[in-house]
Amino acid sequence: MIRRLTLKNWRSYEDVTVEFGAGTTFVVASNGVGKTSLVEAARWALFGRIAPEGHGAVRAGAAAASATVELELPDLRVLCVERTLSGKPRRADVPPAVRLDGAPVPHEELERHLITAYGTDPGFLARLAMPAVDRGHDRPTALGLEEHLGRYYGIDGLRTAIEQLNARRKANEAQIKRIKDANSTSSQRLAQLQDDVERTARQVEEATEAHKTAQDKVANARERERRLAEIQRWQDDHSTWTEAVKRLALRVSADLGRPVAGDSLEGLLDERLADIDRQIEAVRVELAVNAAKEAALTANQEGLDAAHDDCPICRRPLDDTTIALAHEVNAQDLSALRGAVVKLKTSESNLLAGRERIKAAQNEWRRIPRPGDAPRAPAPDDEELSTATEFAAIAQTTLTALVEARAAQVQATRELNQARAADEAMRELESLFRQAAILRAAAEATESTLTELLEGTIRPLAAEINQRWKALFPDRGDVNTYPNGNMTRTVNGHPLPYDSFSTGETMGATLLLRLLVVQMATTADFCWFDEPLEHLDPDVRRKVASLLSRVTTADGPLRQVVVTTYEEPLARHLNARDQHTVNLLDVRQSG
């Protein structure tokens, strides 16, 4: 990723050094302050790409400008590239000064270091990781995606095979012209050519079977790896679940005062809750009974107070001693009863608190994600120690052998037909024309194989682009991505070409393509964008900004995203939300 950019006499920057870190950096300021100048300078310093009128980047009054970029490579070495831009358009630019970990290296080796570090051609990396020099050409088809996929997934050999087949077709056409002058051939030569055709046909059959077997092994190995990964995920989930249950069981054990096993936790909690509910109900019943008793005793007290000299029940005369004794007994009963009520209410409060703890434990139990049933293990395989990548390499070798065998068969058949044509002169040229058709069919079949492989490599990328497209534009239909970088949008069952997208849609589609190609089809760890939030609806703008703010936290090598924008409030909101991964760079202060 780019750690530091130093500019001297570059547009509005006389002498400035800007630091960049991991995560997403929003370069904020209003238009015209110098945000795009930073991107322009970084692209020039690292890749030597600038607009034809780019010499105008030299600050007024200066003879030249320089831009220096420090790039932290994936292996943590630091590559420093300094380029000088002359203020005179016709003057040739001097070669860059290149240093690796502080040691000078020849500038001719810069391209090799970039290819080694990021697994792709620097020209493609420049188009992918940096905005286009000319915004009018910032189109998906201008990336060179198809050529990159061919190199990245090692299927360029098919293009070579197609070129060879086409060359043989041209040679065949030239041979037709020569055959017209021939008029005979020996029967011995014809027999030899026939044997060659039969031999090459057997070789094609054997190569086809070998290639099919290798493809089956690739599919089986990928399925086995998928299942093993699924089992590993389940085991991780199960371990997490077991640890969470164990911690909960320990807390419940402490609450209950006795050990609780994790496998009996749910039933025990249910039983404990039911028991507490019964105890609460019993306490409340007893409280109600005591309340009735208290009411009766209070009524007795009031009756005694109103009775004076006569018993309130039998109306017989009462002396003072009897009345005093009755008051004393009634007061003692009332005091004892109220003491019992206090204890019952304390018991009720303790039971309710215990019930809340049990309910909390039940809720926590229900929130613990359950891993479900264990996935089925893959069937044993004698070759299970080999990886899908190893089998894929074998499959590529068998494919090359198959192409060579088919080419040999075509060649042998062509020579046989040429011999027959020469023997039959002009009447037999038809067989040679059929041979041309066979060559054309072989070339078309190889092209079809190449197309199928390219579509297979683009399919996961296209699916991920479509998924994120729906998140940005939920009501705009599916977006389709093709190996050559072309993109269409499905409208009423029909493909809408990229040129018919709205400005916001083209911006969103191009942004998704660049991001996901960086993540899924390169080892590049940085990607810069210039004003990607322009021309977007407010809702889409927020979604795109949120996507950019969190893209470096996903799986993959991408560590740094730099975004220029005048949407300062939105950038500050994202920085406040994700302070550890989102940075703000105010170029008004840098300038």
PyMOL commands that set and color helices and strands:
alter all, ss='L'
color gray80, all
select helices_A, chain A and resi 35-47+54-57+107-118+122-129+135-137+140-142+145-152+156-179+187-256+262-307+320-367+388-472+498-500+503-521+538-553+568-577+587-590
alter helices_A, ss='H'
color red, helices_A
select strands_A, chain A and resi 2-10+13-19+23-28+64-72+78-86+97-100+103-105+479-481+487-491+494-497+526-530+560-565+582-586
alter strands_A, ss='S'
color yellow, strands_A
deselect
rebuild
show_as cartoon
